[in-house]
Amino acid sequence: MTQTLRHICWCGNTELTEFSPDYFVCYQCGTLVSKTGLRTEQIRVQDDNHDFYGKEYWLSHQTEHYGFPDIRQRARQDLPERCLHWLRTLMAYKLPPAKVLELGCAHGGFVAMMGWAGFEAMGLELSPWVVEFAQQTFNIPILSGPIEDQQLETELFDAIVLYDVLEHLPDPVATMSHGASLLKEDGIFIVQMPNYEEGKTYSEMVAQKDNFLHQMKSIEHIHLLSRRGVSQFFKNLGFEFLQFEQQLFDYDMFFVASRQALVRYTDEQISYYLLKSPSGRMVQALLDKSSDFNKLQVQYQNIQVQYQTSETRRAELLKIIEQQDQEIASLRSQVSATVTDLQQTKSQLTQAHSDLQHTQSQLNQSNSDLQNTQSQLNQSHSEIQYNQSQLTQIHSELQHTQSQLTQIHSHLQQTQSQLAQSQEKIHNFQQNQLQHIQNQLNEAEANLKVINVEIAAMKTSKFWKLRSLWFKFKGFVGLPTDNESNF
């Protein structure tokens, strides 16, 4: 999603892309642009009790909204930490009695420390109440209101410093351009501000609980620049030389910008100027103690790292010991089980030895049987060879027999054909003979019927009756009788 209404990046780009609920991102310069940031007229303080950067911003707003100390507590706490860190960096590039202006000096502690070091320093704040508080607390020269409203000569200052201020400016180009006009040709800006790391998405920041999320205060942090954005911003102002210094907090960046190549002073040169005055000596002592404290802090951090490493290692070792205790208990259980298994194994081994002897005896017998079998196998092999020879001969004879069988089969087919023809002829002959016999039989039967008729006629005749009586008479008198059928 892009936004092209009243939202515009300091670089002039109006094609801004959605980054989070409260910010757009400008990919042209690498800057987060607030959707709801204060406008130029809203940062002015005309009513300290109601305007945003009025009295309550430094009291209840800091404590209730962010959990920070209020301005009274910071007036004491900032001196040994922030102020000394900033002074050490300032004196690396500018030495007393250079003229320095701090924009947004808050309680004024750093302006006072610069004065103690020998600088001709003054501060600037928007709230009249804060201006009065700084004057009463540290007795410093301080301007009231926006820098654009101040009647200052051009090329007046050797350095303008602003710590946690640039991100609050509604029109940073206009404000910083005016500031640049107040710097000498070799003058420098020293800036501390939140560092937007390009490439990270808002969802990634949330997932990682990134400390930078606490700097995304959309009402007051209007422009959150990346290192690329800072380089482009100051190059446009004519400050092409940038040197990034060690920042106090991981979410910040701390740098020096100059029109000319930067030259760094040595610790000896810095001490030479500080030791010229009693207050300077006091500042030197504070810097020395700060250096010692920083060394101790580094040592402490190293010890903390070592402690954390040791604690991590100790936890790992405890975990390893616990695991080893569990493994030892498990091993003891396994040893007990192994002893039982060993006893069983010994018993099984004894039985196995006995079985082995028995098996060896069987093996010997098997070897003997194997030799016999081998002998039989050799004999069988000879028989197979003989049988193979016989088989070859039989196969040859079989082929010959097959050839003969083929010939016989051919003759058989011819014979079967002839037999079929002969059977057909026999059948026809038998049919003809049967018909002839049947005809003769029919003729004989007809003749027999005629004869029977004639015999029947004869039997009924007188001659036949006399013949019968003749035979009976011969029988009665005992004469021989001829067969009646022979008559």
Buried (B, 14 or more C-beta within 10 A) or exposed (E): EEBEEEBBBBBEBBEBEEBBEBBBBBEBBBBBBBBEBBEEEEBBBEEBEEBBBBBBBBBEBBEEEEEEBBBEEBBEEBBEEBBBBBBBBBBBBBBBBBBBBBBBBBBBBBBBBBBBBBBBBBBBBBBBBBBBBBBEBBEBBBBBBBBEEEEBEEEBBBBBBBBBBBBBBBBBBEBBBBBBEBBBEBBBBBBBBBBBEBEEEBEEBEEEEBEBEEBBBBBBBBBBBBBEBBBBBBEBBEBBBBBEBEBEEEBBBBBBBBBEEBEEBEEEEBBEBBEEBEBBBBBBEBBEEBEEBBEEEEEEEEEEEEEEEEEEEEEEEEEEEEEEEEEEEEEEEEEEEEEEEEEEEEEEEEEEEEEEEEEEEEEEEEEEEEEEEEEEEEEEEEEEEEEEEEEEEEEEEEEEEEEEEEEEEEEEEEEEEEEEEEEEEEEEEEEEEEEEEEEEEEEEEEEEEEEEEEEEEEEEEEEBEEBEEEBEEEEEEEEEEEEEEEE
